[in-house]
Amino acid sequence: MTDSRDYLERRWWALALLCMTQFMVVLDASIVNIALPSIGREVGISQENLSWVVNGYVLTFGGFLLLGGRMADLLGRRRIFMVGLVIVAVASLYAGFAPSEGALIAARAAQGLGAAIIAPSALSIVTTIFRDGSERNKALGAWGAVAGSGGAAGVLLGGVLTDGLGWEWVLWVNVPVALGVLALTPGLIPESRAESETRAFDMAGAVTVTAGLSLLVYAIVDAESSGWGSSKTIGLLAAAVALLGLFAAIEVRSRAPLVPFSVFRKRTLTGANVVGVMVGGSLFAMFFFITLYMQQVLGYSPIKAGLSYLPLSVAIILSAGIASQLVTRIGFKPVLVVGLALIAGGLAWFGGVSVDGGFTTDILGPSLLAAVGLGFAFVTTTIAAVSGIEDREQGLASGLINTSQQVGGALGLAVLATVANSRTDDVLASAGGSPQALPGALVEGFQSAFLGAALIAAIGLVLTLVLIRGSDSRAHVALSEREAPAPLG
């Protein structure tokens, strides 16, 4: 009995450790945004290249997630998780000391690589130490809370650290966190891997899918500056599609594929990943355009903008906990439908932001509505994506849902940024380029982007109704109702 109690207690401590790590991963994608002007001045990065301090991270993170998840299954989840922590710690330390533009962008890319190894490894550990049902729902509720609130927390922490200690600390903050988690991991997290699988590694598949996904993300994030119809963007997208097509051909013929395509026969898993693309697009766009509206139109300081995200962060955390309980009682499909409806409603409400608006009139209400929706949607897409998946494929399933959300976020943000910029340029042109017209032009661009994001969420709602099996959702409820105590091991 003592061993059983020790194991049960250790699992929840392990979950806390894994959630802390996921929080760091999500934080890294947003924490540098507010520090960008300081970084540009002190490191000497041009305005055109400054976005690559963010994009360098996004590129490797989105490109290597699938590979990271499968490596965890085949080589050991705890081992790969710890490798990712080491990479993040070293890259973050170097990034703060980076002497040049190229060195800093390369360090951020290395951070993204480490994060791409950590995120699916950590999620697959959660799904293997907590059995499918109500306990896993609770664990994934906590996971969804930190994943959903990390972006907002990054804005706040980035402002505090940049103003108080200097831009270097938005990078160095990872070092003590990663080293602390690294020290505690062996005592709290058991090693696990897909024991029944061959140790053969599909190198051809790994190279083609990583190159294809990286090129796809690069084409998306570069499209805003190069233009969606430019020969560069079209060529990059064509090359990415060709590489991913080659990857599919390799996998069909491989005896030990990196991604066994049989996993996509599970309609709910496939549907959850398609919907995950829409959730990612809504989330990235919302955080990006709210921040720009507060700073460029309302004139908020970095710290004030960060503090304005607190209600949103708290709402995501609380709603993620509620969602995990609702999934156990009524299934993941109804909760996901409600979540996407709330996101669409909140973003449509944001479509009414005004030049002379304020926090209580233009931000608070739609933030809370969309935040509850995001808490519901983050938890349920993750649960649906890993529900009914065998332990030997949990790393793969975790890598897939992370990749879907990340690529969806990059794609949604790039498309909506183009929409916003085009609308702003049109309004400015009609006003003869008058500086006095700029705030109004920016607001009209933001309004268009928010309404576009609401449309993405609405499409996600329709896809949920079509692609997510109601029978799988009900089976998940039945499993939770007859769930026995978790076994040792």
C-alpha positions in Angstrom: 0.0 0.0 0.0 2.9 2.4 0.8 4.3 1.8 -2.7 0.9 2.5 -4.2 0.5 5.7 -2.3 4.0 6.8 -3.1 3.5 6.1 -6.8 0.2 8.0 -6.9 1.7 11.0 -5.1 4.8 10.9 -7.3 2.7 11.1 -10.5 1.1 14.4 -9.5 4.5 15.8 -8.6 5.7 14.6 -12.0 2.7 16.4 -13.6 3.6 19.6 -11.9 7.2 19.3 -13.2 6.0 18.6 -16.7 3.5 21.4 -16.7 6.3 23.8 -15.5 8.3 22.7 -18.5 5.5 23.2 -20.9 4.8 26.6 -19.5 8.5 27.5 -20.2 8.1 26.2 -23.8 5.0 28.3 -24.5 6.4 31.3 -22.7 9.5 31.3 -25.0 7.3 31.9 -28.1 5.9 35.1 -26.7 8.3 36.5 -24.0 10.7 38.1 -26.4 8.0 40.1 -28.3 8.0 43.1 -25.9 11.8 43.0 -25.7 12.3 43.2 -29.5 12.8 47.0 -29.6 15.5 46.8 -26.9 17.1 43.8 -28.6 17.2 45.6 -32.0 18.9 48.6 -30.5 21.5 46.8 -28.4 22.4 43.9 -30.7 22.1 46.0 -33.9 19.4 44.1 -35.6 17.6 45.9 -38.5 13.8 46.3 -38.3 13.4 44.0 -41.3 15.3 41.2 -39.6 14.0 41.7 -36.0 11.0 39.4 -36.6 13.4 36.5 -37.1 14.2 36.6 -33.4 10.7 35.2 -33.0 10.5 33.3 -36.3 13.8 31.5 -35.7 12.2 29.9 -32.7 8.9 29.2 -34.5 10.7 27.6 -37.5 12.5 24.9 -35.7 9.8 24.4 -33.1 7.2 23.7 -35.8 9.6 21.7 -38.0 11.0 19.3 -35.4 7.9 18.5 -33.3 6.9 15.4 -35.1 10.4 14.0 -35.1 10.7 14.8 -31.4 7.6 12.9 -30.5 8.6 9.8 -32.4 12.1 9.9 -30.9 10.5 9.9 -27.5 8.5 6.7 -28.3 11.5 4.9 -29.8 14.5 6.1 -27.7 12.9 6.7 -24.3 10.5 9.5 -23.3 12.4 10.6 -20.2 15.8 10.4 -21.9 14.6 12.6 -24.9 12.9 15.0 -22.5 16.1 15.5 -20.6 18.1 16.0 -23.9 15.6 18.8 -24.8 16.1 20.5 -21.4 19.9 20.5 -21.9 19.5 22.1 -25.4 17.1 24.8 -24.1 19.4 25.6 -21.2 22.5 26.0 -23.3 20.8 27.9 -26.1 19.1 30.3 -23.7 22.4 31.0 -21.9 24.2 31.7 -25.1 21.4 33.8 -26.5 21.7 36.3 -23.7 25.4 36.7 -24.5 25.0 36.6 -28.3 27.4 39.1 -29.9 25.6 39.5 -33.2 22.4 39.3 -35.1 23.2 35.9 -36.6 24.3 34.4 -33.3 21.1 35.5 -31.5 18.8 34.1 -34.3 20.8 30.9 -34.4 20.5 30.6 -30.5 16.7 31.2 -30.8 16.5 28.5 -33.4 18.4 26.1 -31.0 15.8 27.0 -28.3 13.0 26.0 -30.7 14.8 22.7 -31.4 15.0 22.0 -27.7 11.3 23.0 -27.2 10.3 20.7 -30.1 11.9 17.8 -28.3 10.5 18.7 -24.9 6.8 19.4 -25.8 5.8 16.0 -27.3 8.0 14.1 -24.9 6.4 15.8 -21.9 2.9 15.3 -23.2 3.5 11.7 -24.0 4.9 11.1 -20.5 1.7 12.7 -19.0 -0.5 10.4 -21.2 1.4 7.2 -20.2 1.6 7.8 -16.4 -2.1 8.7 -16.3 -4.5 6.2 -17.8 -7.2 7.1 -20.2 -10.2 8.4 -18.4 -11.0 10.9 -15.6 -7.5 11.0 -14.1 -5.9 11.8 -17.5 -8.6 14.4 -18.1 -7.6 16.1 -14.8 -4.0 15.9 -15.8 -4.7 17.3 -19.3 -6.8 20.0 -17.7 -3.7 21.3 -15.9 -1.7 20.8 -19.1 -4.2 22.9 -21.1 -4.3 25.6 -18.4 -0.5 26.2 -18.6 -0.4 25.9 -22.4 -3.2 28.3 -22.9 -2.1 30.9 -20.3 1.6 30.8 -21.2 1.3 33.1 -24.1 -0.4 35.8 -22.0 2.1 35.3 -19.1 5.0 35.7 -21.6 3.8 39.2 -22.5 3.6 40.2 -18.8 6.9 38.6 -17.8 8.7 39.9 -20.9 7.7 43.5 -20.0 8.7 43.1 -16.3 12.1 41.6 -17.1 12.9 44.0 -20.0 12.1 47.1 -17.9 13.6 45.8 -14.7 16.7 43.7 -15.6 17.3 44.0 -19.3 16.3 42.1 -22.4 18.9 39.3 -21.8 16.8 38.1 -18.9 13.9 37.1 -21.1 16.3 34.5 -22.4 18.2 33.7 -19.3 15.1 33.0 -17.3 14.9 29.6 -18.9 18.3 28.5 -17.5 17.4 28.0 -13.8 14.0 26.5 -14.8 15.6 24.0 -17.2 18.4 23.0 -14.8 16.0 22.6 -11.9 13.6 20.4 -13.9 16.6 18.4 -15.1 17.8 17.7 -11.6 14.3 16.6 -10.4 13.4 14.5 -13.4 15.2 11.2 -12.6 13.5 11.0 -9.2 10.0 11.8 -10.3 9.6 10.5 -13.9 9.9 6.9 -14.8 11.5 5.9 -18.2 9.1 4.5 -20.8 9.3 3.7 -24.5 7.6 1.6 -27.1 9.1 -1.7 -26.0 7.4 -3.8 -28.7 8.7 -1.7 -31.5 11.9 -2.2 -33.5 14.8 0.1 -32.6 15.3 0.8 -36.4 15.0 4.5 -37.0 13.4 5.8 -40.3 16.1 8.3 -41.1 14.8 9.0 -44.6 11.3 9.8 -43.2 12.8 11.9 -40.4 14.8 14.0 -42.8 12.0 14.6 -45.3 9.2 15.4 -42.8 11.5 17.7 -40.8 12.7 19.5 -43.9 9.2 19.7 -45.3 7.6 21.0 -42.1 10.4 23.5 -41.6 10.1 24.8 -45.1 6.4 25.0 -44.8 6.6 27.1 -41.6 9.4 29.3 -43.2 7.2 29.9 -46.2 4.3 30.9 -44.0 6.1 33.3 -41.7 8.0 34.9 -44.7 4.9 35.3 -46.8 3.8 38.5 -45.0 7.0 40.3 -46.2 7.5 38.5 -49.5 3.8 38.4 -50.5 1.6 35.4 -50.8 1.6 35.6 -54.6 5.4 36.1 -55.0 7.5 33.6 -56.8 9.6 33.0 -53.6 6.5 32.1 -51.5 5.0 29.9 -54.2 8.3 28.2 -54.8 8.9 27.5 -51.0 5.3 26.2 -50.6 5.8 23.9 -53.7 9.1 22.6 -52.3 7.5 22.0 -48.9 4.6 20.1 -50.5 7.0 18.0 -52.6 9.1 17.1 -49.5 6.0 16.1 -47.5 4.7 14.1 -50.5 8.1 12.3 -50.7 7.8 11.7 -46.9 4.4 10.0 -47.5 5.8 7.8 -50.2 8.7 6.8 -48.0 6.4 6.0 -45.0 4.1 3.8 -47.1 7.1 1.6 -48.1 9.0 1.6 -44.8 9.0 -1.5 -42.6 9.4 0.8 -39.5 7.9 4.1 -40.5 8.4 7.3 -38.5 4.7 7.9 -38.8 2.6 4.8 -39.2 -0.2 6.1 -41.4 -2.6 3.5 -39.8 -2.9 6.0 -37.0 -5.0 8.3 -39.2 -7.6 5.6 -39.6 -8.8 6.9 -36.1 -11.2 9.5 -37.3 -11.3 11.3 -34.0 -7.5 11.7 -33.9 -7.5 13.0 -37.4 -10.4 15.4 -36.7 -8.8 16.6 -33.5 -5.6 17.5 -35.4 -7.5 19.4 -38.1 -9.5 21.3 -35.4 -6.2 21.9 -33.6 -5.0 23.8 -36.7 -8.0 26.1 -36.3 -7.6 26.6 -32.5 -3.9 27.4 -33.0 -4.8 30.0 -35.7 -7.3 31.7 -33.4 -5.0 31.7 -30.4 -1.9 33.1 -32.0 -3.9 35.8 -33.8 -5.8 36.9 -30.7 -2.7 37.4 -28.6 -0.8 39.2 -31.4 -3.5 41.7 -32.4 -4.7 42.4 -28.8 -1.1 43.3 -27.9 -0.7 45.6 -31.0 -4.0 47.3 -30.3 -3.1 48.1 -26.7 0.3 49.4 -27.5 -0.1 51.1 -30.9 -3.6 52.5 -30.5 -4.3 52.8 -26.8 -0.7 53.7 -26.0 -0.2 51.1 -23.2 3.3 50.6 -21.9 4.7 47.0 -22.0 4.0 46.4 -18.4 0.5 47.8 -18.6 -0.2 45.7 -21.7 1.1 42.6 -19.8 -1.1 43.3 -16.7 -4.1 43.7 -19.0 -3.7 40.0 -19.9 -4.2 38.8 -16.3 -8.0 38.4 -16.4 -7.6 36.4 -19.6 -4.9 34.2 -18.1 -6.9 33.5 -15.0 -10.0 32.7 -17.1 -8.1 30.2 -19.2 -6.7 28.4 -16.1 -10.1 28.2 -14.4 -12.0 27.1 -17.6 -9.4 24.4 -18.4 -10.0 22.9 -15.0 -13.8 23.0 -15.6 -13.4 21.5 -19.0 -11.5 18.5 -17.7 -14.4 17.7 -15.4 -17.0 18.3 -18.1 -15.2 16.0 -20.5 -15.4 13.2 -17.9 -19.2 13.7 -17.5 -20.4 14.6 -21.0 -17.5 13.8 -23.4 -15.0 15.9 -25.3 -17.1 16.7 -28.4 -19.8 18.8 -26.7 -17.2 20.7 -24.7 -15.1 21.4 -27.8 -18.2 22.7 -29.7 -19.0 25.1 -26.9 -15.4 26.2 -26.6 -15.1 27.0 -30.3 -18.4 28.9 -30.2 -17.2 31.0 -27.3 -13.9 31.7 -29.1 -15.7 32.7 -32.3 -18.0 35.0 -30.2 -15.2 36.6 -28.3 -13.2 37.3 -31.5 -16.3 38.7 -33.2 -16.7 41.0 -30.2 -13.1 42.1 -30.6 -14.0 43.0 -34.2 -15.7 46.1 -32.7 -12.5 47.6 -31.1 -12.4 51.4 -31.5 -9.8 54.2 -31.7 -11.0 55.9 -28.5 -11.7 52.6 -26.6 -10.4 51.4 -23.3 -9.7 48.3 -21.3 -13.2 47.9 -19.8 -15.1 48.8 -22.9 -13.1 47.0 -25.6 -10.8 44.4 -24.1 -12.1 42.9 -20.8 -15.4 41.4 -22.0 -14.3 39.7 -25.2 -11.0 38.6 -23.5 -13.0 36.7 -20.9 -15.4 35.1 -23.4 -12.6 34.0 -25.7 -10.5 32.8 -22.8 -13.2 30.5 -21.5 -13.5 29.1 -25.0 -9.7 28.6 -25.3 -9.6 26.8 -22.0 -12.3 24.5 -23.2 -10.8 24.0 -26.7 -7.2 23.4 -25.6 -8.0 20.7 -23.2 -10.6 18.9 -25.4 -8.5 18.9 -28.6 -5.6 17.4 -26.6 -7.8 14.7 -25.0 -9.4 13.8 -28.3 -6.0 13.6 -30.0 -4.6 11.1 -27.5 -7.8 9.3 -26.5 -7.8 5.6 -27.4 -4.1 5.7 -28.6 -1.9 2.8 -27.5 1.0 3.7 -25.2 3.6 2.8 -27.9 2.2 5.6 -30.1 1.6 8.3 -27.5 4.7 10.3 -28.5 3.5 10.2 -32.1 0.0 11.4 -31.1 1.5 14.1 -28.9 3.9 15.3 -31.7 1.0 15.4 -34.1 -1.3 17.6 -32.0 1.6 20.0 -31.1 2.5 20.3 -34.8 -1.1 20.9 -35.8 -1.5 23.7 -33.3 1.9 25.3 -34.1 1.5 25.2 -37.9 -2.1 26.4 -37.6 -0.9 29.3 -35.4 1.8 30.3 -37.9 -0.5 30.0 -40.8 -3.4 31.9 -39.2 -1.2 34.7 -38.0 0.5 35.1 -41.3 -2.8 35.2 -43.3 -4.5 37.5 -40.8 -1.5 39.9 -40.6 -1.7 40.2 -44.4 -5.4 40.9 -44.1 -4.8 43.6 -41.4 -1.9 45.2 -43.2 -3.8 45.4 -46.5 -6.9 47.0 -44.8 -4.7 49.5 -43.0 -2.8 50.4 -46.2 -6.1 50.9 -48.1 -7.5 53.2 -45.4 -4.3 55.2 -45.3 -4.2 55.5 -49.1 -7.8 56.8 -49.2 -6.8 59.4 -46.5 -3.8 60.5 -48.6 -1.3 59.0 -46.1 -2.2 61.5 -43.4 -0.5 60.7 -40.0 -3.7 61.7 -38.3 -5.5 58.8 -40.1 -3.0 56.2 -38.8 -4.8 55.2 -35.5 -8.1 54.7 -37.4 -6.4 52.8 -40.2 -4.7 50.5 -37.7 -8.0 49.8 -35.9 -9.8 49.0 -39.1 -7.0 46.5 -39.9 -7.3 45.0 -36.5 -11.0 44.7 -36.8 -10.6 42.8 -40.1 -8.1 40.4 -38.5 -10.3 39.7 -35.5 -13.3 39.0 -37.7 -11.1 36.7 -39.8 -9.9 34.9 -36.6 -13.6 34.5 -35.6 -14.3 32.9 -39.0 -11.4 30.4 -38.4 -12.9 29.4 -35.0 -16.3 29.0 -36.6 -14.9 26.8 -39.3 -13.3 24.8 -36.5 -16.7 24.4 -34.9 -18.2 23.0 -38.1 -15.2 20.6 -38.5 -15.7 19.4 -35.0 -19.3 18.5 -35.7 -18.3 16.7 -38.9 -15.0 15.0 -38.0 -15.1 14.2 -34.3 -17.0 11.0 -33.6 -19.8 11.3 -31.1 -19.4 7.6 -30.4 -15.8 8.1 -29.4 -16.8 10.9 -27.1 -19.5 8.8 -25.4 -17.1 5.9 -25.1 -14.7 8.2 -23.3 -17.4 9.0 -20.8 -18.2 5.3 -20.3 -14.5 4.6 -19.7 -14.3 7.3 -17.1 -17.3 5.9 -15.3 -15.9 2.4 -15.0 -12.3 3.6 -14.4 -10.4 1.5 -11.8 -7.5 2.8 -9.7 -4.4 3.3 -11.7 -1.9 0.4 -11.7 1.6 0.6 -10.4 4.4 0.9 -12.9 
